[in-house]
Amino acid sequence: MLFRSTSSTTRSPGSRDHTATWTNQNGQTGSHSSDYTWNKTTDTGTFSSATTKTNGKSDSRQGTITETAPNTYQIQGTNTGFNGKTSTFDLTKTKTDTGASTTGSITGPNGGVSTLNSTTTKNSNGFTKDTTITGPNGGQTKIDTSQTKTPGETVKNKEI
């Protein structure tokens, strides 16, 4: 199997830009880019990302972050999925000594509102993140993520 990839990250005070490209065994290419800015004076930031898969379908996300109280942030934005449909989100993230919690709403392309509850817990060699999304009709999706770092290796697991 032939697979090639390249990536680049540029950091400067208040910003981070990342780009990645890959080519699969059939010569098809994909790409991902993300940009993040933070203004310490105004306690505000912006973010955006875009991914194009090797089949040409793309996904994008953009929004703003505002610190509303010490260690508490309002995150608002839009996401356009690989299916071309756009949703909006309005989240509140609170950082703690042991991780963070995020709650809020996601409004889908048809106007249905889902709620998001997520807790991230740091540990000595990584983190765990438990997320529950409750849909407008009460159905739930649970996503459990863990990441463990040891010298020379990072292992990330995600269960949906």
DSSP file with accessible surface (Angstrom, degrees, kcal/mol):
  #  RESIDUE AA STRUCTURE BP1 BP2  ACC     N-H-->O    O-->H-N    N-H-->O    O-->H-N    TCO  KAPPA ALPHA  PHI   PSI    X-CA   Y-CA   Z-CA
    1    1 A M              0   0  198      0, 0.0     2,-0.5     0, 0.0    23,-0.0   0.000 360.0 360.0 360.0 128.6    0.0    0.0    0.0
    2    2 A L        +     0   0   95      2,-0.0     2,-0.3    23,-0.0    25,-0.2  -0.846 360.0 160.7 -99.6 126.6    1.4    3.4   -1.0
    3    3 A F        -     0   0  114     -2,-0.5     2,-0.4    21,-0.1    21,-0.2  -0.956  12.1-176.4-147.8 125.6    0.4    6.3    1.3
    4    4 A R  E     +A   23   0A 137     19,-2.0    19,-2.7    -2,-0.3     2,-0.3  -0.965   6.0 172.7-124.4 143.0    2.2    9.6    1.5
    5    5 A S  E     -A   22   0A  81     -2,-0.4     2,-0.3    17,-0.2    17,-0.2  -0.993  10.6-173.2-146.3 152.5    1.5   12.5    3.8
    6    6 A T  E     -A   21   0A  94     15,-2.4    15,-2.5    -2,-0.3     2,-0.3  -0.978   8.0-179.3-138.5 150.3    3.0   15.8    4.8
    7    7 A S  E     -A   20   0A  88     -2,-0.3     2,-0.3    13,-0.2    13,-0.2  -0.991   7.2-169.8-149.3 157.0    2.0   18.3    7.5
    8    8 A S  E     -A   19   0A  63     11,-2.6    11,-2.6    -2,-0.3     2,-0.4  -0.991   2.4-167.6-148.4 136.2    3.2   21.7    8.8
    9    9 A T  E     -A   18   0A  60     -2,-0.3     2,-0.5     9,-0.2     9,-0.2  -0.998   3.8-167.2-127.9 130.4    2.3   23.7   11.9
   10   10 A T  E     -A   17   0A  81      7,-3.1     7,-2.7    -2,-0.4     2,-0.4  -0.979   9.0-173.1-117.2 125.8    3.3   27.4   12.3
   11   11 A R  E     +A   16   0A 177     -2,-0.5     5,-0.2     5,-0.2    -2,-0.0  -0.940  12.6 157.8-119.7 142.2    2.9   28.9   15.8
   12   12 A S  E >   -A   15   0A  61      3,-2.2     3,-2.7    -2,-0.4    -2,-0.0  -0.937  59.1 -61.1-148.4 165.8    3.4   32.5   16.8
   13   13 A P  T 3  S+     0   0  136      0, 0.0     3,-0.1     0, 0.0    25,-0.1  -0.305 125.4   3.6 -54.0 120.3    2.1   34.4   19.9
   14   14 A G  T 3  S+     0   0   38      1,-0.1    24,-2.7    23,-0.1     2,-0.3   0.485 122.6  70.3  84.6   4.6   -1.7   34.3   19.6
   15   15 A S  E <   -AB  12  37A  32     -3,-2.7    -3,-2.2    22,-0.3     2,-0.3  -0.998  46.7-173.7-153.8 156.0   -2.0   32.1   16.6
   16   16 A R  E     -AB  11  36A  94     20,-2.2    20,-2.2    -2,-0.3     2,-0.4  -0.964   7.7-171.7-147.6 129.7   -1.5   28.6   15.2
   17   17 A D  E     -AB  10  35A  65     -7,-2.7    -7,-3.1    -2,-0.3     2,-0.4  -0.990   7.0-177.5-123.6 134.3   -1.8   27.4   11.6
   18   18 A H  E     +AB   9  34A  45     16,-2.8    16,-2.4    -2,-0.4     2,-0.3  -0.993   4.7 178.4-133.8 137.7   -1.7   23.8   10.6
   19   19 A T  E     +AB   8  33A  76    -11,-2.6   -11,-2.6    -2,-0.4     2,-0.3  -0.989   2.0 176.5-135.1 146.7   -1.9   22.2    7.1
   20   20 A A  E     -AB   7  32A  17     12,-2.5    12,-2.5    -2,-0.3     2,-0.3  -0.992   4.1-175.5-146.5 143.9   -1.7   18.5    6.1
   21   21 A T  E     -AB   6  31A  66    -15,-2.5   -15,-2.4    -2,-0.3     2,-0.3  -0.971   4.7-175.9-135.4 154.3   -2.0   16.7    2.8
   22   22 A W  E     -AB   5  30A  58      8,-2.0     8,-2.2    -2,-0.3     2,-0.4  -0.984  14.9-151.3-148.1 155.7   -2.1   13.0    1.9
   23   23 A T  E     -AB   4  29A  24    -19,-2.7   -19,-2.0    -2,-0.3     6,-0.2  -0.999  18.4-145.7-128.9 128.7   -2.2   10.8   -1.1
   24   24 A N    >   -     0   0   18      4,-2.8     3,-2.2    -2,-0.4   -21,-0.1  -0.239  38.4 -87.2 -87.7-177.8   -3.7    7.4   -1.0
   25   25 A Q  T 3  S+     0   0   95      1,-0.3   -22,-0.1     2,-0.1    -1,-0.1   0.694 127.2  55.9 -64.9 -17.2   -2.6    4.2   -3.0
   26   26 A N  T 3  S-     0   0  118      2,-0.1    -1,-0.3   -24,-0.1     3,-0.1   0.329 119.7-106.5 -96.3   6.8   -4.8    5.3   -5.9
   27   27 A G  S <  S+     0   0   50     -3,-2.2     2,-0.3     1,-0.3    -2,-0.1   0.518  74.1 140.8  82.9   4.5   -3.1    8.7   -6.3
   28   28 A Q        -     0   0   83      1,-0.0    -4,-2.8    -5,-0.0     2,-0.3  -0.623  39.5-145.4 -81.9 142.0   -6.1   10.6   -4.8
   29   29 A T  E     -B   23   0A  92     -2,-0.3     2,-0.3    -6,-0.2    27,-0.3  -0.773  16.9-177.1-110.9 153.9   -5.3   13.5   -2.5
   30   30 A G  E     -B   22   0A   3     -8,-2.2    -8,-2.0    -2,-0.3     2,-0.3  -0.891   7.2-163.8-136.7 166.4   -6.9   14.9    0.6
   31   31 A S  E     -BC  21  52A  46     21,-2.3    21,-2.9    -2,-0.3     2,-0.3  -0.990  11.3-165.4-152.2 159.3   -6.1   17.8    2.8
   32   32 A H  E     +BC  20  51A  52    -12,-2.5   -12,-2.5    -2,-0.3     2,-0.3  -0.987  10.4 177.9-144.2 138.5   -6.8   19.4    6.2
   33   33 A S  E     -BC  19  50A  43     17,-2.4    17,-2.3    -2,-0.3     2,-0.3  -0.989   1.4-178.8-139.0 147.6   -6.1   22.9    7.4
   34   34 A S  E     -BC  18  49A  19    -16,-2.4   -16,-2.8    -2,-0.3     2,-0.4  -0.994   5.3-169.1-146.3 145.3   -6.9   24.7   10.7
   35   35 A D  E     -BC  17  48A  66     13,-2.7    13,-2.1    -2,-0.3     2,-0.4  -0.995   5.2-178.8-134.0 140.5   -6.3   28.2   12.0
   36   36 A Y  E     -BC  16  47A  73    -20,-2.2   -20,-2.2    -2,-0.4     2,-0.3  -0.999   0.5-178.1-141.5 133.3   -6.6   29.5   15.5
   37   37 A T  E     -BC  15  46A  55      9,-2.4     9,-1.3    -2,-0.4     2,-0.4  -0.966   4.1-171.4-129.6 151.4   -6.1   33.0   16.9
   38   38 A W  E     - C   0  45A  48    -24,-2.7     2,-0.7    -2,-0.3     7,-0.2  -0.980  10.3-157.9-143.5 129.5   -6.3   34.4   20.4
   39   39 A N  E  >> - C   0  44A  74      5,-3.2     4,-1.4    -2,-0.4     5,-1.3  -0.922   3.0-167.1-108.0 107.3   -6.2   38.0   21.5
   40   40 A K  T  45S+     0   0  177     -2,-0.7    -1,-0.1     1,-0.2     5,-0.0   0.821  85.4  58.7 -64.0 -31.4   -5.1   38.3   25.2
   41   41 A T  T  45S+     0   0  135      1,-0.2    -1,-0.2     3,-0.1    -2,-0.0   0.920 120.4  25.1 -66.1 -42.9   -6.2   41.9   25.4
   42   42 A T  T  45S-     0   0   76     -3,-0.2    -1,-0.2     2,-0.2    -2,-0.2   0.481  99.6-129.0-100.4  -3.9   -9.8   41.3   24.4
   43   43 A D  T  <5 +     0   0   62     -4,-1.4    24,-2.7     1,-0.2     2,-0.3   0.907  68.3 121.7  53.1  45.5  -10.0   37.6   25.6
   44   44 A T  E   < +CD  39  66A  51     -5,-1.3    -5,-3.2    22,-0.2     2,-0.3  -0.953  36.0 176.0-134.2 156.5  -11.4   36.6   22.3
   45   45 A G  E     -CD  38  65A   5     20,-2.6    20,-2.3    -2,-0.3     2,-0.3  -0.941  17.0-141.5-150.9 171.1  -10.4   34.2   19.5
   46   46 A T  E     -CD  37  64A  66     -9,-1.3    -9,-2.4    -2,-0.3     2,-0.3  -0.946  13.9-172.1-133.1 156.3  -11.4   32.7   16.2
   47   47 A F  E     +CD  36  63A  36     16,-2.0    16,-2.2    -2,-0.3     2,-0.3  -0.991   6.6 170.7-145.9 152.8  -11.0   29.2   14.8
   48   48 A S  E     +CD  35  62A  43    -13,-2.1   -13,-2.7    -2,-0.3     2,-0.3  -0.972   2.4 177.2-156.6 150.2  -11.6   27.6   11.4
   49   49 A S  E     -CD  34  61A  27     12,-2.5    12,-2.4    -2,-0.3     2,-0.3  -0.984   5.7-170.1-151.8 154.2  -10.8   24.2    9.9
   50   50 A A  E     -CD  33  60A  38    -17,-2.3   -17,-2.4    -2,-0.3     2,-0.4  -0.988   1.6-170.3-147.2 137.1  -11.5   22.5    6.5
   51   51 A T  E     -CD  32  59A  28      8,-2.7     8,-2.4    -2,-0.3     2,-0.5  -0.997   3.7-168.0-129.4 133.2  -11.0   18.9    5.4
   52   52 A T  E     -CD  31  58A  49    -21,-2.9   -21,-2.3    -2,-0.4     6,-0.2  -0.991  17.6-145.5-120.1 120.7  -11.3   17.5    1.9
   53   53 A K    >   -     0   0   80      4,-3.0     3,-2.2    -2,-0.5   -24,-0.1  -0.313  31.0-101.4 -78.8 167.9  -11.4   13.8    1.6
   54   54 A T  T 3  S+     0   0   44      1,-0.3   -25,-0.2   -26,-0.1    -1,-0.1   0.709 122.6  60.9 -65.6 -16.6   -9.8   11.8   -1.2
   55   55 A N  T 3  S-     0   0   93      2,-0.1    -1,-0.3   -27,-0.1     3,-0.1   0.391 120.5-108.4 -88.6   3.6  -13.3   11.4   -2.8
   56   56 A G  S <  S+     0   0   51     -3,-2.2     2,-0.1     1,-0.3    -2,-0.1   0.285  75.4 134.0  91.9 -11.2  -13.6   15.3   -3.0
   57   57 A K        -     0   0  112     -5,-0.1    -4,-3.0     1,-0.0     2,-0.3  -0.492  38.9-157.1 -73.8 144.4  -16.1   15.7   -0.3
   58   58 A S  E     -D   52   0A  70     24,-0.3    26,-0.4    -6,-0.2     2,-0.3  -0.872  16.7-166.6-128.7 159.3  -15.4   18.5    2.2
   59   59 A D  E     -D   51   0A  28     -8,-2.4    -8,-2.7    -2,-0.3     2,-0.3  -0.977  12.6-176.7-137.2 142.4  -16.2   19.6    5.7
   60   60 A S  E     -DE  50  80A  34     20,-2.4    20,-2.9    -2,-0.3     2,-0.3  -0.992   9.0-173.5-145.0 155.4  -15.6   22.9    7.4
   61   61 A R  E     +DE  49  79A 112    -12,-2.4   -12,-2.5    -2,-0.3     2,-0.3  -0.993  10.3 165.4-145.2 141.2  -16.0   24.6   10.8
   62   62 A Q  E     +DE  48  78A  76     16,-2.0    16,-2.4    -2,-0.3     2,-0.3  -0.986  12.3 123.6-153.7 154.9  -15.5   28.2   11.9
   63   63 A G  E     -DE  47  77A  14    -16,-2.2   -16,-2.0    -2,-0.3     2,-0.3  -0.985  43.1 -86.3 178.0-168.8  -16.4   30.3   14.9
   64   64 A T  E     -DE  46  76A  62     12,-2.8    12,-2.2    -2,-0.3     2,-0.4  -0.888  18.7-153.2-127.7 155.5  -15.5   32.5   17.8
   65   65 A I  E     -DE  45  75A  22    -20,-2.3   -20,-2.6    -2,-0.3     2,-0.4  -0.997  12.9-176.3-128.9 133.5  -14.4   32.0   21.4
   66   66 A T  E     -DE  44  74A  48      8,-2.3     8,-3.0    -2,-0.4     2,-0.7  -0.996  25.5-132.8-132.6 127.0  -15.0   34.6   24.1
   67   67 A E  E     + E   0  73A  46    -24,-2.7     6,-0.3    -2,-0.4    -2,-0.0  -0.707  26.9 176.4 -76.9 117.0  -13.8   34.4   27.7
   68   68 A T  E     -     0   0A  82      4,-2.0     5,-0.2    -2,-0.7    -1,-0.2   0.630  67.9  -5.7 -98.4 -17.8  -17.0   35.3   29.7
   69   69 A A  E >  S- E   0  72A  45      3,-1.3     3,-2.5     0, 0.0    -1,-0.3  -0.936 105.8 -55.0-162.2 165.3  -15.4   34.7   33.2
   70   70 A P  T 3  S-     0   0  110      0, 0.0     3,-0.1     0, 0.0    -2,-0.0  -0.298 126.8  -4.1 -53.5 124.9  -12.1   33.4   34.4
   71   71 A N  T 3  S+     0   0   87      1,-0.2    24,-2.7    23,-0.1     2,-0.4   0.621 111.9 109.3  65.5  17.4  -11.6   29.9   32.8
   72   72 A T  E <   -EF  69  94A  28     -3,-2.5    -4,-2.0    22,-0.2    -3,-1.3  -0.990  45.8-175.6-126.3 130.9  -15.1   30.0   31.2
   73   73 A Y  E     -EF  67  93A  34     20,-2.9    20,-2.8    -2,-0.4     2,-0.5  -0.969  21.8-143.9-132.4 137.3  -15.5   30.4   27.5
   74   74 A Q  E     -EF  66  92A  58     -8,-3.0    -8,-2.3    -2,-0.4     2,-0.5  -0.883  20.2-166.3 -96.5 128.8  -18.4   30.8   25.1
   75   75 A I  E     +EF  65  91A  27     16,-2.9    16,-3.1    -2,-0.5     2,-0.4  -0.973  12.5 170.7-120.6 118.0  -17.8   29.0   21.8
   76   76 A Q  E     +EF  64  90A  73    -12,-2.2   -12,-2.8    -2,-0.5     2,-0.3  -0.972  16.7 105.9-129.4 143.6  -20.1   29.8   18.9
   77   77 A G  E     -EF  63  89A  15     12,-1.9    12,-2.4    -2,-0.4     2,-0.3  -0.987  51.0 -86.8 177.4-167.6  -19.9   28.8   15.2
   78   78 A T  E     -EF  62  88A  43    -16,-2.4   -16,-2.0    -2,-0.3     2,-0.4  -0.917  19.7-159.9-129.7 153.5  -21.1   26.8   12.3
   79   79 A N  E     -EF  61  87A  27      8,-2.6     8,-2.8    -2,-0.3     2,-0.6  -0.996   2.5-162.5-134.1 127.0  -20.2   23.4   10.8
   80   80 A T  E     -EF  60  86A  37    -20,-2.9   -20,-2.4    -2,-0.4     6,-0.2  -0.966  23.8-146.6-109.0 116.5  -20.8   22.3    7.3
   81   81 A G    >   -     0   0   12      4,-2.6     3,-2.4    -2,-0.6   -23,-0.2  -0.130  30.2 -94.7 -79.4 175.4  -20.6   18.5    7.0
   82   82 A F  T 3  S+     0   0   74      1,-0.3   -24,-0.3     2,-0.1    -1,-0.1   0.719 125.4  61.3 -62.0 -19.6  -19.4   16.2    4.3
   83   83 A N  T 3  S-     0   0  112      2,-0.2    -1,-0.3   -26,-0.1     3,-0.1   0.417 117.4-113.6 -86.5   0.1  -23.1   16.0    3.2
   84   84 A G  S <  S+     0   0   55     -3,-2.4     2,-0.3   -26,-0.4    -2,-0.1   0.415  74.6 130.4  85.3  -1.9  -23.2   19.8    2.6
   85   85 A K        -     0   0  111     -5,-0.0    -4,-2.6     1,-0.0     2,-0.4  -0.663  48.1-140.5 -90.2 143.5  -25.6   20.6    5.4
   86   86 A T  E     +F   80   0A  64     -2,-0.3     2,-0.3    -6,-0.2    -6,-0.2  -0.840  19.4 178.8-109.4 136.5  -24.8   23.3    7.9
   87   87 A S  E     -F   79   0A  25     -8,-2.8    -8,-2.6    -2,-0.4     2,-0.3  -0.861  16.6-139.9-124.9 163.0  -25.4   23.3   11.7
   88   88 A T  E     -FG  78 107A  64     19,-2.3    19,-2.6    -2,-0.3     2,-0.3  -0.875  12.4-159.3-120.8 156.6  -24.7   25.9   14.3
   89   89 A F  E     -FG  77 106A  20    -12,-2.4   -12,-1.9    -2,-0.3     2,-0.3  -0.985  13.5-172.5-138.6 148.8  -23.4   25.4   17.9
   90   90 A D  E     +FG  76 105A  61     15,-2.5    15,-2.3    -2,-0.3     2,-0.3  -0.900  26.2 168.4-139.7 103.9  -23.4   27.5   21.1
   91   91 A L  E     -FG  75 104A  25    -16,-3.1   -16,-2.9    -2,-0.3     2,-0.4  -0.853  29.0-148.1-122.9 155.1  -21.3   26.0   23.8
   92   92 A T  E     -FG  74 103A  56     11,-3.2    11,-2.3    -2,-0.3     2,-0.5  -0.993  16.1-167.2-122.0 124.9  -19.9   26.9   27.2
   93   93 A K  E     -FG  73 102A  75    -20,-2.8   -20,-2.9    -2,-0.4     2,-0.5  -0.954   2.3-168.4-115.0 129.1  -16.5   25.4   28.2
   94   94 A T  E     -FG  72 101A  47      7,-2.9     7,-2.3    -2,-0.5     2,-0.3  -0.978  12.2-146.8-118.7 120.7  -15.3   25.7   31.8
   95   95 A K  E     - G   0 100A 100    -24,-2.7     5,-0.3    -2,-0.5     2,-0.3  -0.652  19.3-177.7 -85.2 142.5  -11.7   24.7   32.5
   96   96 A T  E >   - G   0  99A  64      3,-3.2     3,-0.9    -2,-0.3   -25,-0.0  -0.788  44.0 -98.6-127.8 174.5  -10.8   23.1   35.9
   97   97 A D  T 3  S+     0   0  164     -2,-0.3     3,-0.1     1,-0.2    -2,-0.0   0.792 125.4  39.8 -63.5 -27.7   -7.6   21.9   37.6
   98   98 A T  T 3  S-     0   0   94      1,-0.0    24,-3.3    23,-0.0     2,-0.3   0.364 131.5 -66.8-105.8   4.7   -8.4   18.4   36.5
   99   99 A G  E <   -GH  96 121A   7     -3,-0.9    -3,-3.2    22,-0.3     2,-0.3  -0.956  63.0 -73.2 153.3-129.0   -9.7   19.0   33.0
  100  100 A A  E     -GH  95 120A  10     20,-2.1    20,-3.2    -2,-0.3     2,-0.4  -0.989  19.6-141.4-164.3 158.1  -12.8   20.8   31.6
  101  101 A S  E     -GH  94 119A  45     -7,-2.3    -7,-2.9    -2,-0.3     2,-0.4  -0.983  15.2-166.7-127.4 143.4  -16.6   20.5   31.1
  102  102 A T  E     +GH  93 118A  19     16,-2.8    16,-2.7    -2,-0.4     2,-0.3  -0.998  11.6 167.7-131.6 130.9  -18.5   21.6   28.0
  103  103 A T  E     +GH  92 117A  64    -11,-2.3   -11,-3.2    -2,-0.4     2,-0.3  -0.948  20.7  95.2-135.2 158.4  -22.2   22.0   27.7
  104  104 A G  E     -GH  91 116A  25     12,-1.5    12,-2.6    -2,-0.3     2,-0.3  -0.984  56.7 -62.6 156.5-163.3  -24.5   23.6   25.1
  105  105 A S  E     -GH  90 115A  37    -15,-2.3   -15,-2.5    -2,-0.3     2,-0.4  -0.878  19.9-159.2-125.0 152.4  -26.7   23.2   22.1
  106  106 A I  E     -GH  89 114A  40      8,-2.5     8,-3.1    -2,-0.3     2,-0.6  -0.999  12.6-155.2-127.3 122.6  -26.3   22.2   18.5
  107  107 A T  E     -GH  88 113A  44    -19,-2.6   -19,-2.3    -2,-0.4     6,-0.2  -0.905  17.3-143.5-103.3 118.5  -28.9   23.3   16.0
  108  108 A G    >   -     0   0   24      4,-3.1     3,-2.1    -2,-0.6   -21,-0.1  -0.131  29.9 -93.9 -75.9 175.0  -29.1   21.0   13.0
  109  109 A P  T 3  S+     0   0   69      0, 0.0    -1,-0.1     0, 0.0   -23,-0.1   0.760 126.2  49.4 -63.7 -22.2  -29.9   22.0    9.4
  110  110 A N  T 3  S-     0   0  149      2,-0.1   -23,-0.1     0, 0.0    -2,-0.0   0.297 123.6-100.9 -98.9   7.4  -33.6   21.3    9.8
  111  111 A G  S <  S+     0   0   48     -3,-2.1     2,-0.1     1,-0.3   -24,-0.0   0.351  74.1 142.5  93.4  -7.2  -33.8   23.4   13.0
  112  112 A G        -     0   0   29     -5,-0.1    -4,-3.1     1,-0.1     2,-0.5  -0.449  42.9-139.2 -68.8 140.2  -33.8   20.5   15.5
  113  113 A V  E     -H  107   0A  73     -6,-0.2     2,-0.3    -2,-0.1    -6,-0.2  -0.905  18.9-174.3-109.3 126.5  -31.8   21.3   18.7
  114  114 A S  E     -H  106   0A  24     -8,-3.1    -8,-2.5    -2,-0.5     2,-0.4  -0.795  17.4-133.8-109.0 155.3  -29.5   18.7   20.3
  115  115 A T  E     -HI 105 134A  63     19,-2.4    19,-2.4    -2,-0.3     2,-0.4  -0.875  13.0-154.4-111.0 147.7  -27.7   19.2   23.7
  116  116 A L  E     +HI 104 133A  24    -12,-2.6   -12,-1.5    -2,-0.4     2,-0.4  -0.969  12.9 177.6-121.2 133.2  -24.1   18.4   24.3
  117  117 A N  E     +HI 103 132A  83     15,-2.2    15,-2.9    -2,-0.4     2,-0.4  -0.983  12.9 169.1-132.9 123.9  -22.5   17.4   27.7
  118  118 A S  E     -HI 102 131A   6    -16,-2.7   -16,-2.8    -2,-0.4     2,-0.4  -0.998  16.7-167.8-140.7 139.2  -18.8   16.6   27.7
  119  119 A T  E     -HI 101 130A  73     11,-2.3    11,-2.6    -2,-0.4     2,-0.5  -0.996   4.3-165.6-129.0 126.3  -16.3   16.1   30.5
  120  120 A T  E     -HI 100 129A  32    -20,-3.2   -20,-2.1    -2,-0.4     2,-0.5  -0.946   5.8-168.4-110.0 129.9  -12.5   15.9   30.0
  121  121 A T  E     -HI  99 128A  59      7,-3.0     7,-2.3    -2,-0.5   -22,-0.3  -0.981  10.3-146.6-122.2 120.7  -10.4   14.6   32.8
  122  122 A K  E     - I   0 127A 130    -24,-3.3     5,-0.3    -2,-0.5     2,-0.3  -0.562  18.6-178.2 -80.0 148.7   -6.6   14.9   32.7
  123  123 A N  E >   - I   0 126A  75      3,-2.7     3,-1.2    -2,-0.2   -24,-0.0  -0.803  46.4 -83.2-135.1-178.5   -4.3   12.2   34.2
  124  124 A S  T 3  S+     0   0  130     -2,-0.3     3,-0.1     1,-0.3    -2,-0.0   0.752 125.6  24.1 -63.1 -23.3   -0.6   11.8   34.6
  125  125 A N  T 3  S-     0   0   65     22,-0.1    24,-3.5    25,-0.0     2,-0.3   0.075 131.2 -40.4-131.9  27.8   -0.1   10.4   31.1
  126  126 A G  E <   -IJ 123 148A  19     -3,-1.2    -3,-2.7    22,-0.2     2,-0.3  -0.988  67.1 -85.0 156.6-141.6   -3.0   11.7   29.0
  127  127 A F  E     -IJ 122 147A  49     20,-2.0    20,-2.6    -2,-0.3     2,-0.3  -0.980  12.4-138.2-159.2 164.9   -6.8   12.2   29.3
  128  128 A T  E     -IJ 121 146A  49     -7,-2.3    -7,-3.0    -2,-0.3     2,-0.4  -0.970  16.9-166.0-125.5 148.2  -10.2   10.7   29.1
  129  129 A K  E     -IJ 120 145A  80     16,-3.2    16,-3.1    -2,-0.3     2,-0.5  -0.982   3.4-168.7-138.8 122.9  -13.2   12.5   27.5
  130  130 A D  E     -IJ 119 144A  80    -11,-2.6   -11,-2.3    -2,-0.4     2,-0.4  -0.964  12.7-179.4-114.6 120.0  -16.8   11.4   27.9
  131  131 A T  E     -IJ 118 143A  13     12,-2.7    12,-2.8    -2,-0.5     2,-0.4  -0.962  10.9-172.5-124.4 135.9  -19.4   13.1   25.6
  132  132 A T  E     -IJ 117 142A  32    -15,-2.9   -15,-2.2    -2,-0.4     2,-0.5  -0.998   3.1-168.6-126.0 127.0  -23.1   12.6   25.4
  133  133 A I  E     -IJ 116 141A  41      8,-2.8     8,-2.5    -2,-0.4     2,-0.6  -0.977   6.9-160.4-114.0 122.4  -25.2   14.3   22.6
  134  134 A T  E     -IJ 115 140A  32    -19,-2.4   -19,-2.4    -2,-0.5     6,-0.2  -0.921  15.7-140.0-105.5 120.5  -29.0   14.1   23.1
  135  135 A G    >   -     0   0   22      4,-3.5     3,-2.1    -2,-0.6   -21,-0.1  -0.136  29.2 -95.8 -75.4 172.4  -30.9   14.7   20.0
  136  136 A P  T 3  S+     0   0   78      0, 0.0    -1,-0.1     0, 0.0   -22,-0.1   0.763 126.2  47.3 -62.4 -22.7  -34.1   16.6   19.5
  137  137 A N  T 3  S-     0   0  164      2,-0.1   -23,-0.1   -25,-0.0    -2,-0.1   0.262 124.8 -98.7-102.0  10.2  -36.2   13.4   19.9
  138  138 A G  S <  S+     0   0   48     -3,-2.1     2,-0.0     1,-0.3   -24,-0.0   0.312  76.4 138.7  94.8  -9.6  -34.3   12.2   23.0
  139  139 A G        -     0   0   50     -5,-0.1    -4,-3.5     1,-0.0     2,-0.4  -0.380  40.5-144.0 -67.5 148.7  -32.0    9.7   21.3
  140  140 A Q  E     -J  134   0A 111     -6,-0.2     2,-0.4    -2,-0.0    -6,-0.2  -0.933  17.0-164.4-122.6 144.1  -28.4    9.7   22.6
  141  141 A T  E     -J  133   0A  69     -8,-2.5    -8,-2.8    -2,-0.4     2,-0.4  -0.994  14.1-162.0-118.6 128.3  -25.0    9.3   21.1
  142  142 A K  E     -J  132   0A 114     -2,-0.4     2,-0.5   -10,-0.2   -10,-0.2  -0.940   5.7-172.2-113.4 133.4  -22.1    8.6   23.6
  143  143 A I  E     -J  131   0A  33    -12,-2.8   -12,-2.7    -2,-0.4     2,-0.5  -0.986   0.9-171.1-127.2 117.3  -18.5    9.1   22.6
  144  144 A D  E     -JK 130 159A  69     15,-2.7    15,-2.9    -2,-0.5     2,-0.4  -0.956   9.9-179.9-111.3 122.8  -15.8    8.0   25.0
  145  145 A T  E     +JK 129 158A  12    -16,-3.1   -16,-3.2    -2,-0.5     2,-0.3  -0.952   5.8 178.7-123.6 140.7  -12.2    9.0   24.1
  146  146 A S  E     -JK 128 157A  34     11,-2.5    11,-2.8    -2,-0.4     2,-0.4  -0.994   7.2-167.9-138.9 147.0   -8.9    8.3   25.8
  147  147 A Q  E     -JK 127 156A  34    -20,-2.6   -20,-2.0    -2,-0.3     2,-0.4  -0.996   3.7-172.9-135.6 130.3   -5.4    9.3   25.0
  148  148 A T  E     -JK 126 155A  51      7,-2.7     7,-2.9    -2,-0.4     2,-0.5  -0.988   6.0-160.5-124.7 131.2   -2.3    7.8   26.7
  149  149 A K  E     + K   0 154A 117    -24,-3.5     5,-0.2    -2,-0.4    -2,-0.0  -0.946  16.2 164.5-114.2 131.0    1.2    9.1   26.1
  150  150 A T  E >   - K   0 153A  65      3,-2.9     3,-2.8    -2,-0.5    -2,-0.0  -0.911  57.1 -66.0-130.9 161.5    4.3    7.1   26.9
  151  151 A P  T 3  S+     0   0  139      0, 0.0     3,-0.0     0, 0.0    -2,-0.0  -0.257 123.4   1.5 -51.9 121.6    7.9    7.8   25.6
  152  152 A G  T 3  S+     0   0   93      1,-0.1     2,-0.3    -3,-0.0    -3,-0.0   0.454 123.8  73.5  82.7   1.8    7.9    7.3   21.9
  153  153 A E  E <   -K  150   0A 117     -3,-2.8    -3,-2.9     2,-0.0     2,-0.4  -0.989  49.0-171.4-153.0 138.5    4.2    6.4   21.6
  154  154 A T  E     -K  149   0A  82     -2,-0.3     2,-0.5    -5,-0.2    -5,-0.2  -0.998  13.3-166.3-125.9 126.6    0.7    8.1   21.8
  155  155 A V  E     -K  148   0A  55     -7,-2.9    -7,-2.7    -2,-0.4     2,-0.5  -0.962   4.5-174.6-117.0 123.5   -2.3    5.9   21.8
  156  156 A K  E     -K  147   0A 125     -2,-0.5     2,-0.4    -9,-0.2    -9,-0.2  -0.981   1.6-172.8-119.9 128.4   -5.8    7.4   21.2
  157  157 A N  E     -K  146   0A  86    -11,-2.8   -11,-2.5    -2,-0.5     2,-0.4  -0.951   2.4-174.0-119.4 140.7   -9.0    5.3   21.5
  158  158 A K  E     -K  145   0A 133     -2,-0.4     2,-0.4   -13,-0.2   -13,-0.2  -0.995   1.7-171.6-136.5 127.5  -12.5    6.5   20.6
  159  159 A E  E      K  144   0A 138    -15,-2.9   -15,-2.7    -2,-0.4    -2,-0.0  -0.981 360.0 360.0-119.9 128.5  -15.6    4.5   21.2
  160  160 A I              0   0  151     -2,-0.4   -17,-0.2   -17,-0.2    -2,-0.0  -0.937 360.0 360.0-116.8 360.0  -19.0    5.6   19.8
